[in-house]
């Protein structure tokens, strides 16, 4: 299912979370040590390892191709720093998607708003960053709230496009938690758009991915979009 993309100015949003208490239990860890986490068909697989030696040499070659003197005191350590920074941004941290029995039968929306995130645009290798709104309608289990943010961070540490990242987060939660519905909205500023080309500073791109009841039931869909601020700002998402 395709994500919906809008370019708009995003206002500040405030957080809202709800969760029912229960005895802890964990399901299989989400990790990329054995196989890449890729939930969207056609998405590129993550590399199994990063060659820092080759990366440093490549950065040095790039600087020299751009007419810079890599022997200067200011640039001598730049290839090492850049390679290390990229390796850090492209290495996801393993985590366990901790879930709990929904003993109280909580059946209303669980929403975590304004979760900061950043990733690297695979087209220009420049960052995009913003906030995410992550929600689900519980079924038999509920999830530790911090794990919603962890899932986003895990998938963000890659060369990405915002549309794919939005779908991957929604699909991961749907597949691993098996709730009655999932809603994901990402709002981000892309530096490849604000620092180069058209040079539009401050504009944000909004993408959404809805699964289950949050996609199929108009009332649940409207509640979710209103809680993340869509209804109050005049923005709308096509069906």
C-alpha positions in Angstrom: 0.0 0.0 0.0 1.5 3.3 -1.0 2.2 6.1 1.5 0.6 9.4 1.0 3.0 12.4 0.5 2.2 16.1 1.1 4.6 19.1 1.2 3.4 21.5 3.9 4.4 23.6 6.9 4.1 21.6 10.1 3.0 23.3 13.4 4.4 22.2 16.8 2.6 19.1 18.2 2.4 17.8 21.7 2.6 14.2 23.0 -0.1 11.8 24.1 0.3 8.2 25.2 -1.8 5.6 26.9 -1.0 2.0 27.9 -2.5 -0.7 30.1 -0.2 -2.4 32.7 0.5 -6.1 32.5 3.2 -8.8 33.1 6.2 -8.5 30.7 6.9 -10.8 27.8 9.2 -10.4 24.8 9.0 -11.7 21.3 11.8 -12.3 18.9 14.5 -9.6 18.7 14.5 -7.2 15.8 18.1 -7.3 14.5 20.1 -6.9 11.4 23.1 -9.1 12.4 21.7 -12.2 10.6 19.4 -10.7 7.9 18.3 -7.2 7.0 15.0 -5.8 8.3 13.2 -5.0 5.1 9.4 -4.9 5.2 8.7 -3.1 1.9 9.0 -5.0 -1.4 11.7 -3.5 -3.5 13.6 -1.8 -0.6 17.4 -2.2 -0.8 18.9 -4.6 1.7 21.3 -3.2 4.3 24.9 -4.2 3.9 26.2 -6.9 6.2 29.3 -4.8 7.1 31.0 -1.4 6.6 34.6 -1.2 5.4 35.9 1.8 7.2 39.3 1.6 5.5 37.8 1.8 2.1 35.3 4.5 3.3 38.1 6.7 4.6 40.0 6.4 1.3 36.8 7.2 -0.7 36.2 10.3 1.4 39.8 11.4 0.8 39.5 10.8 -2.9 36.2 12.8 -3.0 37.8 15.8 -1.2 40.7 15.8 -3.6 38.3 15.6 -6.6 36.6 18.6 -5.1 39.9 20.5 -5.2 40.7 20.3 -1.5 44.1 19.7 0.1 43.7 16.6 2.3 47.2 17.1 3.7 46.3 20.3 5.4 45.9 20.3 9.2 42.2 21.0 9.0 41.4 18.2 6.6 43.9 15.5 7.5 41.5 13.7 9.9 38.3 14.6 8.0 38.1 11.3 6.0 38.3 9.3 9.3 35.6 11.5 10.9 33.3 11.4 7.9 33.6 7.6 7.5 33.0 7.1 11.2 29.9 9.4 11.2 28.4 7.7 8.2 29.0 4.3 9.7 27.3 5.4 12.9 24.3 6.8 11.1 24.0 3.6 9.0 24.3 1.0 11.7 21.0 0.2 13.4 21.0 -0.8 17.1 19.4 -4.2 17.8 16.4 -4.2 20.1 13.6 -6.4 21.4 10.0 -5.4 20.6 8.8 -6.0 24.2 5.0 -6.8 24.4 2.6 -7.5 27.2 -0.7 -9.3 27.5 -3.7 -7.0 27.1 -5.3 -8.3 30.3 -7.6 -5.3 30.7 -8.9 -5.6 27.2 -7.9 -2.0 26.3 -9.3 -1.3 22.9 -8.8 2.4 22.3 -6.0 4.1 20.4 -2.5 4.2 21.8 -0.6 7.1 20.3 3.0 8.4 20.8 3.4 11.9 19.2 6.3 14.0 18.3 9.0 11.3 18.3 12.2 12.9 16.9 14.0 11.0 14.1 16.6 11.5 11.5 17.8 9.5 8.5 19.9 9.9 5.4 18.4 10.6 2.0 19.7 7.9 -0.4 19.6 10.2 -3.4 22.0 13.0 -2.0 23.4 11.5 1.2 22.0 14.5 3.1 20.0 14.2 6.3 16.2 14.5 6.6 14.8 15.0 10.1 11.6 15.7 11.9 9.0 14.1 14.1 6.9 10.9 13.9 3.4 10.1 15.3 3.1 6.3 15.9 -0.2 4.7 16.9 -1.9 1.3 17.1 -5.2 -0.2 18.1 -4.3 -3.1 20.5 -5.4 -6.7 20.0 -4.3 -9.4 22.3 -1.1 -7.7 23.2 0.2 -4.2 23.9 3.8 -3.0 23.3 6.3 -1.2 25.5 5.9 2.4 24.5 9.6 3.1 24.1 9.7 0.3 21.6 7.6 2.3 19.1 10.4 4.9 19.1 13.1 2.1 18.9 11.4 0.6 15.9 11.5 4.0 14.1 15.2 4.6 15.0 16.1 1.1 13.9 14.7 1.5 10.5 15.9 5.2 10.2 19.6 4.1 10.4 19.8 3.4 6.7 19.9 5.2 3.3 16.2 5.9 3.1 13.4 7.8 1.4 10.7 9.0 3.7 7.9 7.2 1.9 9.6 3.8 2.3 10.5 4.5 5.9 6.9 5.3 6.7 5.7 2.0 5.3 8.5 0.0 6.9 7.6 1.2 10.4 3.9 0.5 9.8 4.6 -2.9 8.4 7.0 -3.9 11.2 4.4 -3.0 13.9 1.6 -4.7 12.0 3.6 -7.9 11.5 5.3 -8.2 14.9 2.6 -6.8 17.2 -0.5 -8.0 15.2 -2.8 -5.2 16.4 -6.2 -4.3 15.0 -4.7 -1.3 13.3 -1.6 0.8 12.9 -1.1 4.4 12.0 2.2 6.1 11.2 2.8 9.8 10.2 6.2 11.3 9.5 6.9 15.0 9.2 10.4 15.9 8.0 12.5 18.6 6.6 14.9 17.4 3.8 18.2 19.1 3.6 18.6 18.1 0.0 15.6 20.4 -0.6 16.5 23.2 1.8 20.3 23.5 1.2 20.5 22.9 -2.5 18.4 23.0 -5.7 15.2 24.9 -5.0 16.6 25.9 -1.5 13.2 26.0 0.3 14.0 26.3 4.0 11.4 25.3 6.6 9.1 23.2 4.4 8.2 19.8 5.6 7.1 16.6 3.8 4.4 14.6 5.5 3.9 10.9 4.8 1.4 8.5 6.2 0.8 4.7 6.3 -2.4 3.2 7.8 -3.1 -0.4 8.3 -6.1 -2.5 9.4 -8.9 -0.6 11.2 -7.2 2.7 11.0 -7.3 2.5 7.2 -10.6 0.8 6.7 -12.9 2.4 9.4 -13.6 6.1 8.6 -14.2 7.0 12.3 -11.0 5.4 13.6 -9.1 7.0 10.7 -10.5 10.4 11.5 -9.8 10.1 15.2 -6.1 9.2 14.5 -5.6 12.0 12.0 -7.3 14.5 14.3 -5.1 13.5 17.2 -1.9 14.0 15.2 -3.1 17.4 14.2 -4.3 16.9 10.6 -7.9 18.1 11.2 -6.9 21.2 13.2 -4.5 22.4 10.5 -6.6 22.0 7.5 -4.4 19.3 6.1 -6.1 16.2 4.6 -5.1 12.8 3.4 -6.7 11.2 0.4 -8.5 7.9 0.8 
